[in-house]
Amino acid sequence: MDEVFPELTEDVIARMKNGEPRLREVVTLLVRHLHAFAREASLTQDEWRAGIDFLTRTGQKCSESRQEFILLSDILGVSMLVDAIANQAGHGVTESTVLGPFYAGPQRELNKGDTILLREENGAPLVMKGRIANESGVSIVGAKVEVWQTAINQLYDVQDHDQPRGHLRATFRTDERGEYEFKTVLPVSYPIPSDGPAGQLLQRLGRHPFRPAHVHFMISAPKYRTLVTHLFLAGDKYLESDAVFGVKPSLIVRPERNNHVHMVKYDFGLAWG
């Protein structure tokens, strides 16, 4: 079958000739692929309108505490693909993964060993500790370590009016040995929000909405590339089918148990910026 209306694609691209170079390069590729997609799928006008309506509802679902477009990007694997292109880990550098839609900005700064809980949780106590170093293994003093996770009820504080704001979130600084440590509870697997377009799309595609249990980390220091990553709990049944494709084997940890307290020791490596 001959290509439908090929001159339209070239006309659209030609009209961008005076645009900003990188923007023109990216949008040119977008137009070519988008037009090719429409032709290959033989899109009907009703289907295209349904797609526009879906994106409109996605935008309407966004708020100060929820980014539905990030969620959509996550479940389609685009977030992980862009992350893999931008953050190739090498020797001594920890692998990255998706930021997710529930990062809420910098939180209160605590001292080494403090708890990130602002209320009691009916979960097993967990201590997380380790060292932040560069590619050569040299400790990084004063690195900023931001952490966040869901409560035992499978919700982040920004999703749950009953949780104090900042619950299970905190910021730490590494000490003179480049070490960090904090107290929390064992994380649990949880479903991504299913009350919006992204969750509804998952359901219609026959996919489950669950993420395996994990703790988020964002680690930064001057002259180094910021690391956004998670640590996942070994044995979680969703490790092989994470709804946002974020699991990497190097980020799976198995807590050691000492009486009633679990412990994870994990050293992170940052790449030069």
C-alpha positions, 0 to 999 in steps of 0.5 A: 500500500502506498504511503498516505499523504507523504507530502504532508509530513515533509511540509510540516517538517519544512516549516520548522526550518527556522526553529531552534536547532535541538528543538527542531531536531527532536520535533522532526523525529517526533513528527516523522514517527507520529505520522508513520504511527498514524499511517501504520495503525490506520487510525480513524478519526474517532480513535484519534479523538479518543487519544486526545481525550485520554491525554486531556484527562491525564493532564486534568488528573495532575495536581501539586502532589500527583503527576499523572503524565509521569505515571503514564510515562512510567507504565509505558516504559518510556521513563526507564528508557530515557533513564537508561540513555542518560545514566549509563552506570559503569564500574563503581557507579550505582544503577539508576531507576525512575523518579516516580510521580510522588517525589515531593521535593526536599524534606526536613534534614535529620541527623545520622541514625534518626527515624524518618517516621512521624507516626507509629507504623505497624511494620517491622523496624528497618535500619538502612545504612551504608557509604556514598563514594565516587567511582574510585571508591573515595568517600563523599563527605556531606553528600545529600541523601533524600529518601522516601517510601510508602506507609504500611497502608500502601500509600505515600503521605501525599496520597493519604490525608491521615498521614502527617506531611513528610512522614516516611520522607527525610534528608540526610548528609553523609558524615566524615566517613561518607556514611549514612544511616536512618531508621524506617519500616520494611516497605511494602508492595503497592498498586500505582493509582488506578483512579486515573487514565494511566491506571485505567489504561493498565486495566484495559491492557490486562496488566496489574498495577503493582510495584514491588516493595522499595525505598526511594533514594536521591543522592547528590553532591557537588561535581557529581551526577545526581543519582535517582534510584530505589532499593527493592526487597528480595523475594517480593512477588512483583520483582519480575513484573514491576508496573513501571519496569524499574527493577534492576538486579543490582538494586535488590537487597535482602535485609538481615534480621537481628532480633526484631530489627531488620538491617540493610547495608548498601553502598552507593557509587556516584559518577562524576558530573 
